[in-house]
Amino acid sequence: MTEEFYPVSPVTIGVSMADLRTMQRLVRVLDRLSHAPTYLDRVTPELPASARFNPGHAAVMMCYDFHLSDAGPRLIEINTNAGGGYYALLSEEQADDNRSFRAERLAARLLRSFLDEWAAFAPGGAPLKSVVIVDETPEKQPLYAEMKAFCSWLNAQGIKAQILAPEQLTADASGVSYGGEKIDFVYNRHCDFYLEEDELNGLRQAYLAGTVCLSPNPRSYGLLADKRRMILWSDEEALETFDLRSHEQALLLETVPRSRLLAQGALDSFWKERKKLIFKPVARFGGRGVLPGKGISRTRFDELDPDTTLVQELVPPSVVTDAEGRKLKVDLRLFTYRNRMIGIVARVYQGQVTNLRSEGGGFARVRIVRS
């Protein structure tokens, strides 16, 4: 652990087994929904070409973000390039209860997800030899230290790993290479989710030609992590048109806060209800551009783009008190591969948006409480 890392908070967050199971059930339902023909028929026409292409594999490090309400977990958003997965491992390794087997099990699941993803891409049995973690100017990213830790960990597993910016790669439809060496697997941390920027053109060509395993990829983002999908998941009429059982529909309506585009309602009505709402730009990630309704001015509200602003029912984060008496807000990150959980980590912070460097803040270990 170095000063480069976000802190791993000494706080341990308790989560009931019932809440964990609800989150896991939701992951399974959404994973199944993402393959359902009726859902694909509805969503595919809205996707750009890069996301309409099916690469035949899934997405490593898929992340489901939750707030815990009094009525149970509520899905806030899904991320395909979220940081914090390695912190889940660190928080287990630093636990003081000698349960190191939990860290070992998490590490095994993490490695298995990369190997399974590679096997889905290259079913002939060829070993995974090389991974490149790609991000925009990676050394300037807040979670660069986590990327370096991932590299060290993958190298320790016998998989050559390095961190590069897209422009450092040689990439076209024939494949991806660096320094004359072919790259098998690109672990994508870049926030141009649909590969639309010029610097990603070569990687896009290789991805669409099926000559590199890009994970996460535009399809996984488009089907699950694009915030506009939450509009369908919280719409009872829409859910009835999909290949879902009644209890699966009920689970989605219970756990996904009602979500709409600003353009789908009357602006004056949204303004009157603003204190119960949160406004999110659909094309940005994490907490960037997120505006809690209770603090928004009428001038700022009128500046919002109705076609690209998601209006979501507000589900406040839960709050814990640490040993120093600080009130810390909490959200949960559930890392998955396909429909199975890899690990869970909490983020604790102060302020309106997640600020893990706030006093007492950081990634925190989750302890499952059995009733």
N, C-alpha and C positions, 0 to 999 in steps of 0.2 A: 504494500500500500504506500503510495507516494502522495505528495502535495498536488500532483496533477489530477488525481482522482476526485470525483465528487465524494463527499463524505458518506460513509456508511454509518447511519445513525445508530446510537446505542439503544434506541427505543425498539421494543418488539411489539408488533401489532397482532392482536388476537383476532382470528376470523373463525367463526363457527363452522363446523363440518357441514351443517345444513346450507350455509351461504356458499361455501366452496362447491358443494354439489350442484347448487343452482347455477353457478357460473360455468361449471363444467357441462351441465346439460345445455346451456345456451350455446356454448362453443360447438357442441355436437349438432345441435339443430341448425345453426348457421352454416356449418361446414356442409351438412347434407343439402341445405337449401341452395348453396352455391353451385351444386351439381344438378339441381332439379330442372327438367326441361321447361316447365312453365315459367320458372324464375329467369332462366337464361333467355327465353323468348321475350320476356318483358324488359330485361336490362340490356341485352346485347346491342340493340339499336342505339342506345344512348352512349355506348363506349367508343372511344377512338380506335383506330385500326390496330394500334399496338396492344390494346387490351382485348380486342376480338380474337386475336391469335391465341390459340391454346397450345402451350408448350408441352403439355402432357405431364407436368409435375406441379408441385404445390408451392409453398413458400416457407422458408425457414424463419424462425424468430417472429412469427405472427403474434401480435400483442393485442389483448383485449383489456381496455381500461375501464375500471369500475369505481363508482362511489357506493359506499354502504349507507343506505337509508334505514330508517326505523322499520321499514317494511321489507328490507332485504336488499341485495345488490342491484344496482342499476347500471346498465352499459352506457358509458359516456362517449366512447368512440373506439374504433379499431385502427391500429397502426400496422403498417407492413415494414417499417424501418425503425421501430422504436429502440431506443437504448435502454439499458438497465438489465438485460439478461445476464450479463456477466456479474452484475452486482448481486443478483439473486444467489449466484454461486459464492461470491465473496461473503455475503451476509451469513450464509450457512457455515462457511469455513471459519468465520470469526465468532460463531456462537460459543457460549461458555458452558454448554451443557454436555459436551463430549459426544454429541450425536453426529460425528463426522460422516457416518454412513449416509446421512441426508445429502451432504455435499457430493459424495461419491455417486449417489444415485442420480442427482441432478446433472452432474457432468456426463454420466453415461447416457442419459436421455438426450442431452444436448448434442453429443457426438453422433448418436443414432439418427437424429433428425437430419444432419448433414449427409450422412452416409445413405440414408433412405432417399433423400432428395436426389443425390447423385445416381443412385440405382434406378430411380424412375426416369431419369434423363438418359442414362447409358445402361440399358438393361442387359447388355452382354456380359456383365461381370467385371469390367475393367475397374481397377482400383482408382480411388480419388487421389490424385497426386498433388494438385495445386489449387489453392484458393487465393483470390485477390479480394480484399475489402475495398470497395469503391465509394468515394464520397467527394463532394465538391471541396477543394482545398482542405483535405482531411486534417492537416495539422492545426487548423484554426477552429475545428469543430469542438464544442463543449465536451463531447464524449470521445475525443481522440484517445485519451488514455485507455478507455475501455476497448477501443479498436486494437490498440497495441497489446493489451492483455489477451484479447481474442487471438491475435497473431501468435503470441508466445504459446498459448494453450494449444492451438492447432498444430504448430510446429512440434510440440511435445507429443502429439498423437501420430507423428510421422507424415503429416500433410504440410507441404511447403506453403507458407502463407505470408503475404505482404499487404501493405496498405498503399493504395495509389489513387491519384486523381484520374478522371476519365481521359484527359488529354495525354496522359503518360502511356496509355495503352495503344498498341497497334491493333485496330479492330476494323473488320469489314465482314461481308457475308461469308468469307472463308473461315472466320474464327477470330479469336482474341489471343494476343501474345504480348509479352513484355521482355525486352532484351533478347529477343529471338526465341524465347521459350513459350510454348503453347500453354494457355491458361484453361484449366478444366472448368472451374466454378467461380462465378463472380457473386460474392455476398454483397448485395446492393444496399448501401446506406444512403444513397443519394435521394434528395427530396423532389426531383423531377420525376414524379411517379410514372408518367406515361412516356418517358424518354423523348421529350419534344425539343429539348435544347440542342443547339448545334454541336456542343462538345460531346453529346451522347449519341450522335448519329451513327458512328461506327459500331458502338455497342448495340444499338437498336438493330442494325443490319444483321449482326451476328445472332442476336436473339431471335429475330424473325426467320432467319435461315436455319435455326436449330443447331448452330455450331458452337454454342456455349450454354452452359447451365447458368441462367441468371435467376437469382433467388434472393429476396422477393422480386416479383416481376409485375408488369402492368396488368396482367389478367387478375392476379390475386388482389391487387389494389382495387381494380375496377369493380370486381364482384362483391367485395366485402369492406374495403377500407375507405372507399370514396364516401364522404359523409352523406351524400344524397341517397345512398342506399337505406339509411336509417328512416327516411320518409316512408318507404314501403314497409319496413319492419314494424312501424308503429301505426300502420293504417289497417284497421280491421277488414275493410272491404278488399284491399289489395291482397292481404294474407289469404283470404278465402279463395283466391284464384290460383294459388300456388299448391304444389304437391306437399302439403303439410297436414299432419293429423291435428285433431282439435286441441289436444293438450300441448302440442308444439306451438300452435297459434296463440294459445293462452299464455304460454311462457314468454313469447316475444312481446306481446302486449303488456305483460306485467313488468318485464325487465328493461325494455327499451323506452326511454322517455319520448313522449310525443314530439315529432320532428316535422317541420314543414319548411319550404322555401318562403322567404319573405314575400315573394311574388304570388304565393298561393292564398294569401289572406288580405284582409283590409288593413291598411297601414294604421289607421286610427285605432282599430281594435288591438293590434299588436302593441301600440304605444300605451294604451290604457292598461294592458296586462303585463307591461315590460318588467315589473319587479318580480314576476314569477317565471321569467324567461331568460335565456342566454343566447347571444347572437354570435354565430361562428362563420367565418369565411370558408366556403366549401373547398377551396383550392389551396389552403394553407394547412400547416401541420402543427400538432402540439397545441400550446396555448397562444400561438402567434395570432394576433388580430381578434382574439376572443373578447367579447364585451358583455359583462353581466348587465342585465337590464336595469338593475336598481341604481347603477351609477352612470347611465348613459344620458347625455343631454339631448334635447330635441334636435338641435343642429346636427350633432353627430348621427343621430338616428336617421335623419332625412338624407344623410350622405351615403347610407348603406345601399349597396347594389341589390335590388330585390331578387335578381336572378342568380346571384352567387352568395347569398347570405342564408345560412341555415338558422331557423328559429327553433330552439329546443326548450322543452319544459325544464326548468331549473331543478337540479338535484344537488343540493349543497354537499360538499365533502363532509365526512365525519370528522370529529375532533377528539384528540387525545391530549392528556397532560403529561409532560415528561417529568423526570426527577427534579428538574430545576423549576418546576411550576409553569413552564411555558405551554401555551395552548398551540397545538400543532394540527394542521389540517392533514387529512390522509386520503390518498387514493391508492388503488391496487392495480398492479399490472400482472395479468395472467399470460405467460408465454406458452405458445402451443405450436405443435406441428400437426397439420391436418386437423383431426378431431381429438387429439390427445394432449394433455397438459405436460409441459416440460418443467415448469416451475412458476413460482409466484413471488413477487416482491412488492413492498409498499414504498410509496414516496411520501415523505412527511415534510411539511413546509409551512411557512407563514406568508401572508399576503393574499392578493386576489388571484394570482396565477401561480402555477408550480414554480417555486424558487428554492431549489434544493440547497443553495448555499446560504439560505437564511439561517439565523442562529437556531441550532437544534435540529435543522433540517437535514435531509439526505435520503438515500435509499435505506430501507429498513427491513429487517427480517420479519417474516410472517410466521406466527405459530398457530397451528390449527387446533381449535378448542373442541374437544369431543364432549357433547352433552350427555 
